[in-house]
């Protein structure tokens, strides 16, 4: 009480509370960043690369995208952004200047994240050390360079807005759907795309072809052959029960994301995947 | 004396030289798959330990790392061009870009022998880090050269 009588001390007290709360948000945000797998695309693929300083190449039929620096550096990173700018990027796929972001940044998935998670994630990104590595420009095909054309793509394939819980389903299934669809953005690779790069929703998680490599069907058609215990072990260690090692693209997801999830979240994810319609494998 | 030596030498040369060439492609595929299966057998328990989900056991790690080191050198001559048409998960690029495949094979052998070396040092953290490197070399090769299942 004596402490609060002095205005200076009271001010300090409130400031400390605010810092404490920010640290809490950042800590939750760190978990969000893992569940959303930000690290993979926003970190260069080499030993001792600085996390979140950008540089990973993502090859697509439309050209090669480079994950940008998302540390709080004012010029190289997103240090000049406000929280509202960040929310708009994640939810609407727009830069602070209003230009479209390319959907290689999976905002069609991230748009479904809720405000609380996005704000925590922002708090976490703000807490990272600023890194001065400049982001590499994308190397895109002639027709795909124009950001305004992305508006057309968005009109076809993009529905902004957070996910609304399905009241008819359990809390576990809703959490699982949120982890898979919004944060985990599993469909970005496991759902096939049409020639415009839009997802074929009727084949959600039914397996796809990424360049030369086939990405497996993760609907119950395939999952029913594997027990929950085996699947969990796979998502923790990238190793099957007979010691086989997953390909590196998924192994990385396991290292950065699925092995970092809490037991409850992993259970929710599996429960949700098992609740999906079993899609037949597409003819090769 | 000389004659018999020469004959013996010739016999050895013939047998060893033709051993692979005469082997049926189906058999070669079966054998290299058997090596992979055994790698899985000895890798599996280590993957759990790396994650901390299975208690770390230095003895098992040392033994398995030794087996893995040997196994990592075995499968490669089984990826002979003669096996190209045998049905397996091996992608055709193995036979068209042999240099890239050989590089991936070398990577595994290097990482596996390093793992065996650190497994004898008893430094658990270093062993786990090296397990990560081995896992990456497995997954890296599966990424480019094996059909996803």
Interface residues (C-beta under 8 A of the other chain):
Chain A: X212 X213 X214 X215 X216 X233 X236 X237 X238 X239 X240 X241 X242 X243 X244 X245 X246 X247 X248 X249 X250 X251 X259
Chain B: X36 X37 X39 X40 X41 X42 X43 X44 X47 X48 X50 X51 X53 X91 X93 X135 X136 X138 X139 X140 X142 X143 X146 X147 X148 X149
